[in-house]
Amino acid sequence: MEACGGSHFMARKLEELGHFPKLISPQFVRPFVKSNKNDFVDAEAICEAASRPSMRFVQPRTESQQAMRALHRVRESLGSG
């Protein structure tokens, strides 16, 4: 899966079900997108990127890590306003 806020949640749920999800940073998927961005093209690019032997995967964040990142984003937005 391409790493984003929701994918970390889904990865944790899939792990609970006994699967081994792997997350790929969007910056590593982008070079494999061949045309206009849509779900089908994204899925194709993710499959292509994941099949590369040198691909680096992202560790799914825990709930507490995601909560901490959300808190920091809120703090930053309040401080810059």
C-alpha positions as CSV (number, residue, x, y, z in Angstrom):
1,M,0.0,0.0,0.0
2,E,1.0,3.6,-0.5
3,A,1.7,5.1,2.9
4,C,-0.8,7.8,4.1
5,G,-2.8,8.5,7.2
6,G,-5.4,5.8,6.5
7,S,-3.0,3.2,5.3
8,H,-1.3,3.0,8.7
9,F,-4.7,2.2,10.3
10,M,-5.4,-0.4,7.6
11,A,-2.0,-2.0,8.0
12,R,-2.6,-2.4,11.8
13,K,-6.0,-4.0,11.1
14,L,-4.6,-6.3,8.5
15,E,-1.8,-7.4,10.9
16,E,-4.4,-8.3,13.4
17,L,-6.0,-10.6,10.8
18,G,-2.7,-12.3,10.2
19,H,-1.6,-10.6,7.1
20,F,1.8,-8.9,6.5
21,P,1.1,-5.5,4.9
22,K,3.9,-3.5,3.4
23,L,3.8,0.3,3.0
24,I,5.7,2.2,0.4
25,S,6.4,5.9,0.7
26,P,4.6,7.9,-2.0
27,Q,7.9,9.5,-3.1
28,F,9.0,6.0,-4.2
29,V,5.7,5.2,-6.0
30,R,5.5,8.5,-8.0
31,P,8.2,7.6,-10.6
32,F,6.2,4.5,-11.6
33,V,3.0,6.4,-12.4
34,K,2.8,6.4,-16.2
35,S,-0.2,8.6,-17.0
36,N,-2.9,10.6,-15.3
37,K,-3.4,9.8,-11.6
38,N,-6.4,7.5,-10.8
39,D,-7.0,4.5,-8.6
40,F,-6.1,2.0,-11.4
41,V,-2.9,3.7,-12.4
42,D,-2.0,4.1,-8.7
43,A,-2.5,0.4,-8.1
44,E,-0.4,-0.5,-11.1
45,A,2.4,1.8,-10.0
46,I,2.4,0.4,-6.4
47,C,2.6,-3.1,-7.8
48,E,5.5,-2.2,-10.1
49,A,7.3,-0.4,-7.2
50,A,6.7,-3.2,-4.8
51,S,8.2,-5.8,-7.2
52,R,11.6,-4.0,-7.2
53,P,14.1,-5.9,-5.1
54,S,15.7,-2.7,-3.8
55,M,12.4,-1.1,-2.7
56,R,12.4,0.3,0.8
57,F,9.2,-0.2,2.8
58,V,7.8,2.0,5.6
59,Q,7.0,0.6,9.1
60,P,3.3,1.1,9.9
61,R,2.9,3.7,12.7
62,T,1.3,2.8,16.0
63,E,-1.9,4.6,17.2
64,S,0.2,6.6,19.7
65,Q,2.7,7.6,16.9
66,Q,-0.2,8.8,14.7
67,A,-1.8,10.7,17.6
68,M,1.5,12.4,18.4
69,R,2.0,13.5,14.7
70,A,-1.5,14.9,14.7
71,L,-0.9,16.8,17.9
72,H,2.4,18.3,16.4
73,R,0.5,19.3,13.2
74,V,-2.1,21.1,15.3
75,R,0.6,22.8,17.4
76,E,2.4,23.9,14.2
77,S,-0.7,25.4,12.7
78,L,-1.6,27.3,15.8
79,G,1.9,28.7,16.1
80,S,2.2,29.9,12.6
81,G,-1.2,31.8,12.6
